[in-house]
Protein backbone atom coordinates (compact mmCIF):
# COMPACT_ATOMS: atom_id res chain seq x y z
CA UNK A 1 0.00 0.00 0.00
CA UNK A 2 1.39 3.39 -0.94
CA UNK A 3 1.98 6.05 1.67
CA UNK A 4 -0.79 8.22 0.22
CA UNK A 5 -3.33 5.38 0.34
CA UNK A 6 -2.26 4.55 3.88
CA UNK A 7 -2.65 8.20 4.86
CA UNK A 8 -6.12 8.30 3.25
CA UNK A 9 -7.17 5.17 5.14
CA UNK A 10 -5.80 6.56 8.39
CA UNK A 11 -7.77 9.76 7.80
CA UNK A 12 -10.95 7.79 7.09
CA UNK A 13 -10.50 5.69 10.24
CA UNK A 14 -9.97 8.83 12.31
CA UNK A 15 -12.87 10.65 10.63
CA UNK A 16 -15.50 7.91 10.32
CA UNK A 17 -14.26 5.17 12.66
CA UNK A 18 -14.09 2.91 9.57
CA UNK A 19 -13.01 3.11 5.95
CA UNK A 20 -15.23 5.04 3.54
CA UNK A 21 -15.69 1.77 1.66
CA UNK A 22 -17.04 0.15 4.84
CA UNK A 23 -19.40 3.10 5.40
CA UNK A 24 -20.67 2.82 1.82
CA UNK A 25 -21.23 -0.91 2.33
CA UNK A 26 -23.21 -0.30 5.52
CA UNK A 27 -25.43 2.23 3.76
CA UNK A 28 -25.97 -0.10 0.78
CA UNK A 29 -26.88 -3.06 2.97
CA UNK A 30 -28.80 -1.39 5.81
CA UNK A 31 -30.58 1.63 4.32
CA UNK A 32 -33.72 0.97 2.35
CA UNK A 33 -33.41 2.08 -1.28
CA UNK A 34 -34.25 5.77 -1.51
CA UNK A 35 -34.06 6.14 2.29
CA UNK A 36 -30.36 6.95 2.61
CA UNK A 37 -31.14 10.44 3.92
CA UNK A 38 -33.30 8.99 6.69
CA UNK A 39 -30.46 6.58 7.49
CA UNK A 40 -28.13 9.58 7.90
CA UNK A 41 -30.71 11.32 10.12
CA UNK A 42 -30.81 8.20 12.28
CA UNK A 43 -27.04 8.40 12.68
CA UNK A 44 -27.38 12.01 13.81
CA UNK A 45 -29.99 10.96 16.37
CA UNK A 46 -27.64 8.23 17.61
CA UNK A 47 -24.87 10.82 17.98
CA UNK A 48 -27.20 13.02 20.03
CA UNK A 49 -28.03 10.09 22.26
CA UNK A 50 -24.36 9.29 22.85
CA UNK A 51 -23.85 12.88 24.03
CA UNK A 52 -26.81 12.75 26.44
CA UNK A 53 -26.41 12.74 30.22
CA UNK A 54 -27.60 9.13 30.36
CA UNK A 55 -24.37 7.92 28.72
CA UNK A 56 -21.89 10.28 30.40
CA UNK A 57 -20.57 11.35 33.80
CA UNK A 58 -22.45 14.21 35.48
CA UNK A 59 -21.88 17.61 33.83
CA UNK A 60 -19.47 16.29 31.19
CA UNK A 61 -19.13 14.14 28.10
CA UNK A 62 -16.81 11.16 28.19
CA UNK A 63 -13.96 11.63 25.66
CA UNK A 64 -14.68 8.26 24.01
CA UNK A 65 -18.36 9.13 23.63
CA UNK A 66 -17.54 12.58 22.24
CA UNK A 67 -15.21 11.04 19.66
CA UNK A 68 -17.75 8.39 18.66
CA UNK A 69 -20.45 11.04 18.28
CA UNK A 70 -18.08 13.12 16.13
CA UNK A 71 -17.41 10.11 13.92
CA UNK A 72 -21.14 9.39 13.58
CA UNK A 73 -21.78 13.00 12.58
CA UNK A 74 -19.01 12.73 9.98
CA UNK A 75 -20.57 9.51 8.63
CA UNK A 76 -23.94 11.22 8.30
CA UNK A 77 -22.35 14.17 6.51
CA UNK A 78 -20.56 11.80 4.11
CA UNK A 79 -23.85 10.11 3.27
CA UNK A 80 -25.52 13.47 2.60
CA UNK A 81 -22.59 14.64 0.44
CA UNK A 82 -22.73 11.40 -1.55
CA UNK A 83 -26.45 11.93 -2.16
CA UNK A 84 -25.79 15.52 -3.26
CA UNK A 85 -23.06 14.33 -5.64
CA UNK A 86 -25.43 11.77 -7.18
CA UNK A 87 -28.06 14.48 -7.77
CA UNK A 88 -25.49 16.75 -9.46
CA UNK A 89 -24.44 13.96 -11.81
CA UNK A 90 -28.04 13.02 -12.69
ZINORGI-V566258 format. One record per residue. N is the residue number from 1. PHI is phi as a letter, one per 20 degrees, with the letter a starting at -180 (none if undefined). PSI is psi as a letter, one per 20 degrees, with the letter a starting at -180 (none if undefined). OMEGA is omega in radians with two decimals (* if undefined). Layout:
n = [N	N]
phi = [PHI	PHI]
psi = [PSI	PSI]
omega = [OMEGA	OMEGA]
This chain:
n = [1	2	3	4	5	6	7	8	9	10	11	12	13	14	15	16	17	18	19	20	21	22	23	24	25	26	27	28	29	30	31	32	33	34	35	36	37	38	39	40	41	42	43	44	45	46	47	48	49	50	51	52	53	54	55	56	57	58	59	60	61	62	63	64	65	66	67	68	69	70	71	72	73	74	75	76	77	78	79	80	81	82	83	84	85	86	87	88	89	90]
phi = [none	f	f	f	f	f	f	f	f	f	f	g	f	f	f	d	n	a	f	f	g	f	f	g	f	f	f	f	e	d	e	f	g	n	d	f	f	f	f	f	f	f	f	f	f	f	f	f	f	f	e	f	f	g	d	c	f	g	l	b	c	g	g	f	f	f	f	f	f	g	f	f	f	f	f	f	f	f	f	f	f	f	f	f	f	f	f	f	f	f]
psi = [p	r	g	g	g	g	g	g	g	g	g	g	g	g	g	i	j	r	q	h	g	g	g	g	g	g	g	h	i	h	p	q	p	i	k	h	g	h	g	g	h	h	h	h	g	g	g	g	g	h	i	r	h	h	j	r	q	p	k	r	p	p	g	g	g	g	g	g	g	g	h	g	g	h	g	g	g	g	g	g	h	g	g	g	g	h	h	h	h	none]
omega = [-3.13	3.14	3.14	3.14	3.11	3.13	3.10	3.13	3.11	3.12	3.13	3.13	3.12	-3.06	-3.02	-3.03	-3.13	3.07	3.08	3.09	3.12	3.10	3.12	3.13	3.11	-3.14	-3.11	-3.06	-3.06	3.12	3.05	3.13	-3.12	-3.11	-3.11	3.12	3.08	3.07	3.11	3.11	3.07	3.10	3.10	3.08	3.10	3.11	3.09	-3.12	3.14	-3.13	-3.08	-3.12	-3.12	-3.05	-3.00	3.06	3.13	3.04	3.09	3.05	3.09	-3.09	3.12	3.12	3.11	3.13	3.14	3.10	3.11	3.13	3.12	3.09	3.10	3.08	3.14	3.11	3.14	3.11	3.14	3.12	3.10	3.10	3.09	3.12	3.14	3.14	3.13	-3.13	-3.07	*]
